[in-house]
Amino acid sequence: MRGSLTSGIVLLLMAAGGAAAAERISVTKTIPASAGPWTVTLSINLAYPYSSGHSAPVVFDLSDGFGFQPGDVLTIQYQAGMWCGGTYVSLGTCVDANGYRNRAPANDQPGGASGTYGPSKYMDPASYPIYWMELVGTFADDRGQILGTPFKIGNGPVNASVPSGATRLQLGSNYYDYGNARNYFTPLTASVTGPPPPTMKPAGTMAQLASGGLWKTTFVLLNSGTRPALARLNFFDDQGNALPLPLSFPESAGAEPLVTAALERTLAAGASLTIETEDRRSTEPKTGWAQLLTDGDLSGFAIFGSQSGSHDQEAVVPLETRGAPFYNLWFNNTGGLVTSVALANPSTQAVKVAVTIRDEGGQTLATDSIPLAARGHTAFGLPDRLPSTAKRRGTVEFRTPESGQLSVLGLRFNPGAFTTVPALTQ
């Protein structure tokens, strides 16, 4: 730490009159011809075997801004593009999202010399006919477990109701020979329109997180209210983009990590939730920051864990909730110590953070400014970015931009350990 999803088009739609309750989000994504509507390599989906050679489904989920509450209605609509079957692609072998209507319906029949099935094998026969390479979908929970049954979409529009427990919609093709599936000129695109999450208020930020390498970050959320509360934890990278992280839950030991940039959970009154992120596949940590939203009385803290030699070390810091006009961070960069800082910009506008560096006597040593993208983040050792702090003790003031927001976290390192440093306010 020292010094150091297929994207879509999002629109906000409002009914006449502009009522907030009528707002609906629309997201358009590209769907490769080789995409299947679920990930069959997950053991939880082995009840739905089909074909081979497919790529992962295209997912619409919380990170796209959808609410995914039970009973929400999502509208799925083919927009443009064509899919093609066969090694030799020509205009005559390419189709839109309705599939190959000039051929026999796929339905539940095996296809190809291998006798493998298409996804329509597992769909409600009442929805037949379903054609080869027709656009189809599934709902699933945040681990990929299919909820309900797969369904056909075609050129749409199709209105699909979100089942209980679902946190994602997965789209792909009804095919049996994905290895020979191709896009033609422009890949197929489809839009999904649905409601945003329930209105939630900010409940705190964490200006730094690190997952991977020698680092692990644990978030603990607590509901101190007298009613259930919805928690939404968002993760962002340095540029303010959604940051997918592998998340694990101690109560589900042994389960595969959930990889997501946005987590929603409902906590009962008095309940707590522990969320761990540690990317064991990466030798370099993924870094960024976290934002907590809620419709209730939630609070929380983060635990930073680091492997140092033969022992692990941890430091705990509460979520930042103050929204102060400025933050003063004491630093000590003498005798082998190094102070680092992490800054996060929770606002949706790019900002410049004014910086004033003072010595122990309060005399100004230097001024500077640090740019942050909308919802952006940075972390650095003070001597590396602000050289006037090298081999000194003193304070650094970070001033919150006008009409902006700022989250600040300090960390102090010695050659064998680290601890957090509070950023003070008036």
Stockholm file with secondary structure:
# STOCKHOLM 1.0

chainA/1-426         MRGSLTSGIVLLLMAAGGAAAAERISVTKTIPASAGPWTVTLSINLAYPYSSGHSAPVVFDLSDGFGFQPGDVLTIQYQAGMWCGGTYVSLGTCVDANGYRNRAPANDQPGGASGTYGPSKYMDPASYPIYWMELVGTFADDRGQILGTPFKIGNGPVNASVPSGATRLQLGSNYYDYGNARNYFTPLTASVTGPPPPTMKPAGTMAQLASGGLWKTTFVLLNSGTRPALARLNFFDDQGNALPLPLSFPESAGAEPLVTAALERTLAAGASLTIETEDRRSTEPKTGWAQLLTDGDLSGFAIFGSQSGSHDQEAVVPLETRGAPFYNLWFNNTGGLVTSVALANPSTQAVKVAVTIRDEGGQTLATDSIPLAARGHTAFGLPDRLPSTAKRRGTVEFRTPESGQLSVLGLRFNPGAFTTVPALTQ
#=GR chainA/1-426 SS CTTCCCCCEEEEECCTTCCGGGCEEEEEEEECTTBCSSCTTSGGGTTSCCCSSCBCCEEEEGGGTCCCCTTCEEEEEEEEEEEECSSSCCGGGEECTTCCTTSCCCTTCEETTTTEECGGGGSCGGGCCCCTTEEEEEEECTTCCEEEEEEECTTSCEEEECCTTCCEEEEEEECSCGGGCEEEEEEEEEEEEECCCCCCEEEEEEEEEEEBTTEEEEEEEEECSSSCEEEEEEEECTTSCBCCEEEECGGGTTSCCEEESEEEEEECTTCEEEEEECCTTCSSCEEEEEEEEESSCEEEEEEEEEEETTEEEEEEEECBCCCCSEEEEEEECCTTCEEEEEEECCSSSCEEEEEEEEETTSCEEEEEEEEECTTCEEEEEHHHHCGGGTTCEEEEEEECCTTCCCEEEEEEEETTEEEEECEECC
#=GC SS_cons         CTTCCCCCEEEEECCTTCCGGGCEEEEEEEECTTBCSSCTTSGGGTTSCCCSSCBCCEEEEGGGTCCCCTTCEEEEEEEEEEEECSSSCCGGGEECTTCCTTSCCCTTCEETTTTEECGGGGSCGGGCCCCTTEEEEEEECTTCCEEEEEEECTTSCEEEECCTTCCEEEEEEECSCGGGCEEEEEEEEEEEEECCCCCCEEEEEEEEEEEBTTEEEEEEEEECSSSCEEEEEEEECTTSCBCCEEEECGGGTTSCCEEESEEEEEECTTCEEEEEECCTTCSSCEEEEEEEEESSCEEEEEEEEEEETTEEEEEEEECBCCCCSEEEEEEECCTTCEEEEEEECCSSSCEEEEEEEEETTSCEEEEEEEEECTTCEEEEEHHHHCGGGTTCEEEEEEECCTTCCCEEEEEEEETTEEEEECEECC
//
